[in-house]
């Protein structure tokens, strides 16, 4: 160790000589001080992040909704002005909205898991209404993609493939200028009746 320090002192002295005369002494002191601090520093443990431990109370659900990491309340300023007008028209508040959706970054994600119905046709319509709400929060347009509704119904195991198109047609009053479902033109807009139905659904799910 002593020989190593001697070598370093010579090395630092040589480096300091390259500095202007008035800075040589200061340069030497800084180099030597920094070296000695490194030599005497305790060994550092590897930079390993601790694994987070999740604890559950007895009887608590272990579902996905219990593990939301970035959940934030939706603020009025977060939502499109048309969506705000919708809430006001149907006597709903942002607090009501926060019972159904939450904010994660710029995304609005569902808090609900249960659609409060066991009927496939009604489940399909409710998925569409809620997707239209999600769209309106961002853009102000109460519309949804029918094929995305199909995918979600399949994931929820409430998909009735034989009657998928018929389920929309049978509830045509909820959709704007709707006559029949077209898979290639699958964007469906809510009518005023559809928005009213959506408002009732929010109240039921909250």
C-alpha positions in Angstrom: 0.0 0.0 0.0 2.9 2.4 0.9 4.6 1.8 -2.4 1.4 2.4 -4.2 0.9 5.7 -2.5 4.5 6.8 -3.3 3.9 6.0 -6.9 0.7 7.9 -6.9 2.4 10.9 -5.3 5.0 10.9 -8.0 2.3 10.6 -10.7 0.2 13.5 -9.2 3.3 15.7 -8.9 4.1 15.1 -12.5 0.6 16.0 -13.5 0.6 19.1 -11.4 3.8 20.4 -13.1 1.8 20.7 -16.3 -0.4 23.3 -14.6 0.4 27.0 -14.3 2.7 27.8 -11.4 0.0 29.4 -9.3 -2.2 26.2 -9.6 0.4 23.4 -9.3 0.1 23.1 -5.5 -3.7 23.2 -5.5 -3.9 20.6 -8.3 -1.6 18.3 -6.5 -3.7 18.6 -3.3 -6.9 17.8 -5.1 -5.5 14.8 -6.9 -4.0 13.3 -3.7 -7.1 14.1 -1.6 -9.4 12.4 -4.1 -7.2 9.4 -4.4 -7.0 8.9 -0.6 -10.8 9.3 -0.2 -11.3 6.5 -2.7 -8.8 4.2 -1.0 -10.4 4.7 2.4 -14.0 4.4 1.2 -15.9 1.3 2.5 -16.8 -1.3 -0.1 -20.2 -0.7 -1.6 -22.8 -3.4 -1.8 -24.0 -4.2 -5.3 -26.7 -1.9 -6.6 -29.6 -4.2 -6.3 -33.1 -2.8 -5.9 -35.1 -4.5 -3.1 -37.9 -6.6 -4.2 -41.2 -5.0 -3.2 -43.2 -7.2 -0.8 -47.0 -7.1 -1.1 -48.9 -8.1 2.0 -52.6 -9.0 2.1 -55.0 -8.9 4.9 -56.9 -12.1 5.6 -59.8 -12.4 3.2 -58.6 -9.7 0.9 -58.9 -10.2 -2.8 -55.7 -10.9 -4.8 -57.2 -9.7 -8.1 -55.6 -7.4 -10.6 -57.5 -4.3 -9.4 -55.7 -4.7 -6.0 -52.4 -4.1 -7.7 -52.9 -0.9 -9.5 -49.6 0.9 -9.2 -50.2 4.3 -10.8 -53.9 4.9 -9.9 -54.8 8.6 -9.8 -58.2 10.3 -9.5 -59.5 11.9 -12.6 -59.7 15.7 -12.4 -62.2 17.8 -14.3 -59.4 19.4 -16.2 -58.4 15.9 -17.5 -61.5 15.3 -19.4 -62.9 16.8 -22.7 -65.3 19.6 -22.4 -68.0 17.5 -24.1 -67.7 14.8 -21.5 -68.0 17.5 -18.8 -71.2 18.7 -20.4 -72.5 15.1 -20.5 -71.8 14.7 -16.7 -73.6 17.9 -15.9 -76.6 17.1 -18.1 -77.2 13.8 -16.4 -76.5 15.0 -12.9 -73.2 13.1 -12.6 -70.0 14.4 -11.0 -66.3 13.7 -11.5 -66.5 11.8 -8.2 -69.1 9.5 -9.8 -66.7 9.0 -12.8 -63.9 8.1 -10.4 -66.0 5.2 -9.1 -65.9 3.7 -12.6 -62.6 4.8 -14.2 -59.2 5.8 -12.9 -56.3 7.7 -14.5 -52.9 6.1 -15.3 -50.7 8.7 -17.0 -52.8 9.9 -20.0 -55.0 6.7 -20.1 -58.4 6.2 -18.5 -58.8 2.7 -17.3 -61.8 0.8 -15.9 -62.2 0.1 -12.2 -65.2 -2.1 -12.7 -64.9 -5.8 -13.2 -68.5 -6.8 -13.0 -70.9 -5.4 -15.6 -73.9 -6.2 -13.3 -75.6 -8.5 -15.7 -75.5 -12.2 -16.7 -77.1 -11.7 -20.1 -74.7 -11.8 -23.1 -76.6 -9.3 -25.2 -76.8 -6.8 -22.3 -73.1 -7.3 -21.5 -72.2 -6.6 -25.1 -74.2 -3.3 -25.1 -72.7 -2.3 -21.8 -69.1 -2.9 -23.0 -69.9 -0.6 -26.0 -71.4 2.1 -23.8 -68.4 2.1 -21.5 -65.9 2.2 -24.3 -67.8 5.2 -25.8 -67.4 6.9 -22.4 -63.7 6.2 -22.5 -63.5 7.7 -25.9 -65.4 10.8 -24.9 -63.1 11.5 -22.0 -60.3 11.8 -24.5 -61.9 13.3 -27.6 -65.4 14.3 -26.7 -66.9 11.7 -29.1 -69.2 9.1 -27.6 -68.3 6.3 -30.0 -66.7 2.8 -29.9 -65.2 0.3 -32.2 -67.5 -2.8 -32.5 -64.6 -5.1 -33.1 -62.9 -4.0 -29.9 -66.2 -4.8 -28.1 -66.1 -8.2 -29.7 -62.6 -8.8 -28.3 -63.6 -7.6 -24.8 -66.7 -9.8 -24.8 -64.6 -12.8 -25.7 -62.2 -12.0 -22.9 -65.1 -11.6 -20.5 -66.6 -14.9 -21.7 -69.9 -13.2 -22.5 -69.5 -13.4 -26.3 -72.5 -14.6 -28.4 -71.0 -15.0 -31.8 -74.2 -16.0 -33.5 -76.1 -12.9 -32.3 -73.3 -10.3 -32.1 -74.6 -8.2 -35.0 -78.2 -8.8 -33.9 -77.5 -7.5 -30.4 -76.5 -4.1 -31.8 -79.5 -4.1 -34.2 -81.9 -4.9 -31.4 -80.6 -1.9 -29.5 -80.5 0.4 -32.5 -82.1 3.3 -30.6 -79.0 3.6 -28.5 -76.8 4.3 -31.5 -76.8 7.2 -33.9 -78.2 6.5 -37.4 -77.7 2.8 -37.0 -79.3 0.2 -39.3 -77.0 -2.8 -39.2 -73.6 -3.8 -38.0 -70.8 -3.6 -40.6 -67.6 -5.3 -39.6 -65.5 -3.2 -41.9 -67.1 0.1 -40.7 -67.2 -0.8 -37.1 -67.2 2.6 -35.4 -70.6 3.2 -33.7 -71.7 6.5 -32.2 -74.1 6.8 -29.3 -77.5 8.5 -29.8 -79.0 10.7 -27.2 -80.8 7.6 -25.9 -77.5 5.9 -25.8 -75.9 8.6 -23.7 -78.9 8.5 -21.3 -78.4 4.7 -21.0 -74.7 5.3 -20.3 -75.5 7.8 -17.6 -77.8 5.2 -15.9 -75.1 2.5 -16.3 -72.5 4.8 -14.5 -74.9 5.2 -11.6 -75.4 1.5 -11.4 -71.7 0.5 -11.5 -70.3 3.2 -9.1 
